[in-house]
Amino acid sequence: MSKKIKTTSQQLTRLFLSLFIILLLLVNLTFAAISITFIYNNAHQQAEEVIDTVRDNISDHDDHKNKKEWKLFLNAYLARQSNDAIAVKTPKGKTVYSEDGEELFKKTRGRGNFNHVVFLNNSAYYFQTEQEDKYQISVILNVNDLFTLITHLLLAIIILNLLAIIFSIPLIKRFSKKWSQPLEKIDQDIAAIENQRISKKEVFVPQEPAEIRHLAQSFNDLLEYQEQAIKREQQFVTDASHELKTPIAAIRGHINLIKRRGKDHPEIIAKSLKYIDSESGRMEVLVNELLELGRAKKQHQTIESIDLVSVIYKESQIIDQEYHCSIDLLCPVKLFYPIELKDFRLIIHNLLDNAAKYSKDNIKVTVELEKDDKNLVLIVKDQGIGIKKENHDKIFDRFYREDQAHSSKIKGTGIGLAIVKEIIEKYHGKIIVTANLPKGIIFKVELPL
């Protein structure tokens, strides 16, 4: 049988009630300790005063008094006391007592005491003995009245505490429910979002407490991020479908054309096959880049350092042969950095390919590679058609082409820069886009050392 999970309100009520009871218990124990200490110190002080008074008034000739005279002498110091007693042992070994003192001393003799306190017949006595010259003076003080008073006070406090606990339960429940209401409202909003009962995916953000407010805000930010991510993925699927649908439709159209007219007009076969080959190649490039885009996010545990300069040199030769552009390399002889060879090859290839295809023939492209105190810095500059400032961030979106009217004339899928950004972010780096005046664009890649 599963255990019932308590709500936040129930847990807060239990917690605050437990803390309140513990606090009351500590207060009561403190009061009892202070009271007992007060009784003990008061009894000790009184006993000291009585012993000092008796000692100051005893003289050597008092040793010759009879018991009656001693009794009258000692009773004088107990006139204001109740059930107290004094015993004096004279130099001759005779022990004399105050009124009824002998019986009280006999009853307490041999009984154990706790730090001079003796309990006898449900009464508490303070017992103290001191040796003064040849006399031994003993005092027994009845402190039962003080103990009784303190006991009654403690009993009254306990009753008040019980009443306070009983009356505090509904008050604590009320405050606990008030404090837990923001969490309950957030939970309700989350349930409504899960069941798609509300159009706006956002939870309630309370003004206080601060922790719950920050939690709700963070959750809303997460929901917003998730919603944007879903929209991006939906747009990605739509764009990818569109990009694949166009060459597929063209291929199928030419295949149907060959079926219908191939026998009667064999000259169209070669032309259609050339077009089919071109479009299928375009699809192959697109599919490969989609696979690379998915692979770019994967993390690898161990990465060896590679020479980046040699990779840049090889990729620049490939781009130069394809576009017939001039690539100027401003790099050290060698520069090693821990990155996967395929990842860096994709970064430099796509940046050079982007610079070359949007530039005229024989326009110079510059590549700079260096290290500063914190980062590896890769810069690719071109003198091409450039990018509008408001579109600098958009060019990293998948399938984005700034000049849609001429995008069909310039080969590419619009995925290359998206792959570059994904790889750079995987290595916790960043890419910055700025204008290369008077024309062109500059891509600056920073990878942490």
Disulfide bonds with the S-S distance in Angstrom:
none
